[in-house]
């Protein structure tokens, strides 16, 4: 299979590329700078252009583009950047997939589409929730319409927080926990639909190889936990205390009320029903296993 990947230099992409190649697939990486390697092709999403031949012979396109949600406080300008960095590349690739008759588009999205679900379990049949992130994810998925209308198989990856050794949630939290400053956020009841990095990449490889998978797919582990449970397990994995509490008001002051409320103080108890129904077997089915892999403990 020839797979073209946008966002190959990101957290998931850097693991997905060697995994696909190890499975015998050819990978082409789309880059926004001048291509400098034989497997690179250039593209410019804001201009809506791709290098001639960039998608030639492609069996599938994987789009993992998107600015990190927590990089800055959510000003109006940054919120627009969050939308543009997701929706614009998706529209460009979806149109190209349709025009070139490429069989499949696997597109990133987020578990935030469900809004704050409390302790209610949600799978891919649940409706979108409310709030900025839910609306963003809904519009992000809708941006694949051209590919779907053109007859391509479209998979929308509703990704939860990825547990990685070097970056993402683990990278942000580890220094604080190592200093004994770890603790739950707010009341700690909000759910975290975590997934290990190996399973995030492995599941994408799986859906590429299984043509019967389409539509929304929760890219989450099978056992989401509350923030309080995650905090306790993280501290135990590092053999560090995790007894502090970061009050919600402190988070709102430090990061801005909207970001804090939607990204830190709410969550989704999302389960990977589609992946399990189609037979994907998780390498790290429990939080303890995922943390052991991420922390090297």
Secondary structure as UniProt FT lines:
FT   STRAND          2..6
FT   TURN            8..9
FT   TURN            11..12
FT   HELIX           13..22
FT   TURN            23..24
FT   STRAND          26..31
FT   TURN            38..39
FT   STRAND          40..44
FT   HELIX           45..47
FT   STRAND          49..50
FT   TURN            52..57
FT   STRAND          60..63
FT   TURN            69..70
FT   HELIX           76..100
FT   STRAND          104..110
FT   HELIX           111..114
FT   TURN            118..119
FT   STRAND          121..122
FT   TURN            124..125
FT   HELIX           132..142
FT   TURN            143..144
FT   HELIX           145..149
FT   TURN            150..151
FT   STRAND          153..159
FT   STRAND          162..163
FT   HELIX           168..178
FT   TURN            179..180
FT   STRAND          183..185
FT   TURN            186..187
FT   STRAND          191..192
FT   STRAND          195..196
FT   HELIX           197..209
FT   TURN            211..212
FT   STRAND          215..219
FT   STRAND          225..226
FT   HELIX           227..238
FT   STRAND          244..246
FT   HELIX           248..255
FT   HELIX           257..259
FT   HELIX           260..264
FT   STRAND          269..270
FT   HELIX           273..277
FT   TURN            278..279
FT   HELIX           287..295
//
